[in-house]
Amino acid sequence: MIHQEFMALSQFSQEHLNFPPFMSAFEEVERALQLYRSGAMIQNLLITGESGTGKTTLCQLICQKYPRVVLPERDVQPVLYVSIPPAATIGGVAEVMLTRLGDPQPGQGTGSAKTARVARLAKGVGVELLLIDEANHIQDRGQSPTQYLVGDWIKSLLDNLQVPTVLLGLPRVENLLRVNEQLRRRFSRQMRMELGQNPDKSVEQECLDLFYTLASCMPIPFSIGSESWESLACRVYFATDGRVAYLKKLLISAIRLAFEQSLNEIRRQELAQAFEAEIWPQGTGALNPFSRDFVFRRLDRQGEPFEQGALRAQTRGRPAHV
């Protein structure tokens, strides 16, 4: 039974949700690469989204589609993917890039020397696309002068590499572009990976579509019971804030509970337990979206799982009433 559970959970966790904003972002990144390969233009792109909306998954899928190839004469690495470390410095970012490029001593040298090696190695392995994930860590680094310096370094690196570049990060990364005008001009094309952008569907209905897609892949079926689909749509939205990573965590936890209790189906009760276990331990009673006592509101107040940050620069679709 343990082996069966492990295999089922492993297979389910690998399911990808190709929801419209994700697919639009994926296609736009591919378009930038193809435009570069055709010699038409170099187009940069800023992709923002809250934690758990699939930005890192997007990068991983692009890297899988265009992997590093080892040839007899040299290695070819079409995509350079780098995740900006917390408290990012110029030397630290350059070191991460050198590691990704296979430099045997990425920590050696000054910041300028590391930067020069990044450009040289990237050109040597044929980098055609640069993906910079967690770009909000640059914005989080110190005050505006420090942010400007790191942003200016990225601008100079882009000018040197001359390949399309994608910045990905939390919505507050937009503040970095406000600080550095030259960097802002290079990333004038922007996209947001979030639900609520479809004029023909409510954000709750979009969230329910995601839930239904994943539920159809679960090793144990989901039973809606006496719940209405409209009500379930709102419950799922409030429980996950419309974020794919939270939806998967919720369902994986529910599957584990079902295996542990030898259940033939997953019900709202299991989703309530999974919400407490994986998303918010304090989410009980009126604060648990799958409880009968739930108050049907977003859990974005202070101390709640989707608390609004002071720098959040976006609005979300208004929830439907049940």
FENHUMO-V24400 format. One record per run of one state. SS is the DSSP state (H for helix, E for strand, - for the rest). FROM is the first residue (numbers start at 1). TO is the last residue. If there is no record, write none. Layout:
BEGIN
ss: {SS:SS}
from: {FROM:FROM}
to: {TO:TO}
END
This chain:
BEGIN
ss: {-:H:-:H:-:E:-:H:-:E:-:E:-:E:-:H:-:H:-:E:-:H:-:H:-:E:-:H:-:H:-:E:-:H:-:E:-:H:-:H:-:E:-:H:-:H:-}
from: {1:2:14:20:38:45:49:55:66:69:71:75:77:79:84:90:101:111:125:129:134:136:140:144:162:164:170:171:180:181:187:190:193:203:216:222:223:229:241:244:261:266:267:268:279:285:288}
to: {1:13:19:37:44:48:54:65:68:70:74:76:78:83:89:100:110:124:128:133:135:139:143:161:163:169:170:179:180:186:189:192:202:215:221:222:228:240:243:260:265:266:267:278:284:287:322}
END
